[in-house]
Amino acid sequence: MENSSYYDAQNKITLSISQILDVNIRNIEEIFFEWGDIVKKKFLLKRKNGYVGIYIVYVDGLTDNEMIERTIIRPLLFEWKENTDENVFASIRDKQIETTDIDEEAEFDAVVLGILRGDGAIFVDGYDKVLLISSKNLPLRGISTPEKESGMKGGLDSFNESMRMGTALIRRRIRDPKLKAKQDYLGQRSRTDYALMYMEDLIYPSMLKEIESRLKNFEIDGIYDSNTLLQLLEDKWYSPFPQFQTTERPDKAASAILEGRIVMVVDNSPEVVILPATLNTFFQAADDYYNRFAVGTFARWIRYLCAYISILLPGLYIAITCFHQEVLPTKLLLAIMGARTNITFPIIIEVLVMEFLFELLREAGIRLPGKMGNTIGVVGGLIVGQAAVEASLVSTIVVIVVALTAISSFAIPNEEFVSTFRLLKFFLIFAGAIWGLYGIIMAVLVILIHLSDLTSLGIPYMMPAVSGSVNANQDQKDFFMRFPVFSMKKRPVFTKENNRKRFKQKII
């Protein structure tokens, strides 16, 4: 049975690798006790003066079994031919094994971690070191098209759950030796791998140190997705606004790296984390930069307008119809009153009922499979809205307001940001129902004050709306308007100050 005394407070194995093979075999047997998917095999290699013991260990399902047999077992058993090298360990490493990705490990914990990652481990009798062979064959889905951030132009590939595939997709787009990838793991039990990718000459070293400090500032059993990690890294956990950005698009991640930002690729997560982030970055989509500047600018205006609609419209409707009817044209006011002739509920109850129904349909659509979920969202919204109107539970005007609010939220290209607007929408609904337009104004001021107080790794969250002059107003060229590519000659404020030039016109 597994002996818990083998582990320290950080769940690391404290055993040392012994020169006696049988001792190592016994320790492996105890650590992997009752593991039905562990493969362990001892071999004897013929030597001039006798035999030497070899012990191979790997996990079935995480390891390429055929590679193990082809590059390790077959060369050792059939090509040894009474090798006379005195250093058996070096001979196996340098001459016999037919693969290049080989590591030596002298710590038992590192060996076990390598086995759990899908590597094959080779113990050699008489040596207190172990050979780890990279033979991973992890169960993964293939590269698919982006689902949350789909667009008309740009690459059609997206990240999957493999950290190594994620780093490869980024390196495919940035072929520069200055692109670094610092790798480590998180979680005492899950030991989830992650990689920090950045351009060495563009980032602020203090920003990288701050991220590494935050990653070492906590201990947790397991990390299973990058979004869990975000909650541990944010400055202000109580803020409804996401302080870091996630994306499933490799081109977007590569673009962020070239802006001097840091991308964290987390194993088992189909999204990478972009640090730092500002309010403006959540409104940027990949299509903005692949379309002509006029089209990209217009699309961005639509997104900002939709953001205001999704958060303000229901609250404004309640505030105006309940407290400030005089601001409405007479015909519109009469139309609203006519639509509410047979409605028994107050306006606030109408709006809350419809908002609840739409949120319910949205959640149901997410949980149902693919096309069925889309069908439920559309058909369910039509049926429920029409039935509610015919039953005199809500007016047609309220259905239009709530539907327009829901549609506007879908125009925002970031899922985490959409969730924020869904929450704040109710905050403004109650403010408008209690204090009217004064409540709406006060609620907006509270939100703006909170946004002004937010930072992301020291960068003001409202950049470039505030402190735009820090970078000679260059960040304004990628804000409400997306200027032509040739006019955006400097990288944004995330980049190290002396290395911000990114475009130069050649004179022929």
KAQUIRA-V804829 format. One record per run of one state. SS is the DSSP state (alpha for helix, beta for strand, coil for the rest). FROM is the first residue (numbers start at 1). TO is the last residue. If there is no record, write none. Layout:
# KAQUIRA-V804829
[[SS/FROM/TO] [SS/FROM/TO]]
This chain:
# KAQUIRA-V804829
[[coil/1/3] [alpha/4/6] [beta/7/7] [coil/8/12] [beta/13/13] [coil/14/15] [beta/16/16] [coil/17/20] [alpha/21/31] [coil/32/37] [beta/38/47] [coil/48/49] [beta/50/60] [coil/61/62] [beta/63/63] [coil/64/64] [alpha/65/78] [coil/79/87] [alpha/88/96] [coil/97/101] [beta/102/105] [coil/106/106] [beta/107/107] [alpha/108/116] [coil/117/119] [beta/120/124] [coil/125/129] [beta/130/133] [coil/134/135] [beta/136/136] [coil/137/162] [alpha/163/173] [coil/174/178] [beta/179/186] [coil/187/191] [beta/192/199] [coil/200/204] [alpha/205/215] [coil/216/225] [alpha/226/233] [coil/234/244] [beta/245/247] [coil/248/249] [alpha/250/258] [coil/259/261] [beta/262/266] [coil/267/271] [beta/272/275] [coil/276/279] [alpha/280/283] [coil/284/286] [alpha/287/290] [coil/291/292] [alpha/293/323] [coil/324/324] [alpha/325/327] [coil/328/329] [alpha/330/339] [coil/340/346] [alpha/347/367] [coil/368/369] [alpha/370/390] [coil/391/395] [alpha/396/410] [coil/411/414] [alpha/415/435] [coil/436/436] [alpha/437/453] [coil/454/454] [beta/455/456] [coil/457/458] [beta/459/460] [coil/461/467] [alpha/468/471] [coil/472/473] [alpha/474/477] [beta/478/478] [coil/479/481] [beta/482/482] [coil/483/484] [alpha/485/487] [coil/488/489] [beta/490/490] [coil/491/496] [alpha/497/499] [coil/500/500] [beta/501/501] [coil/502/508]]
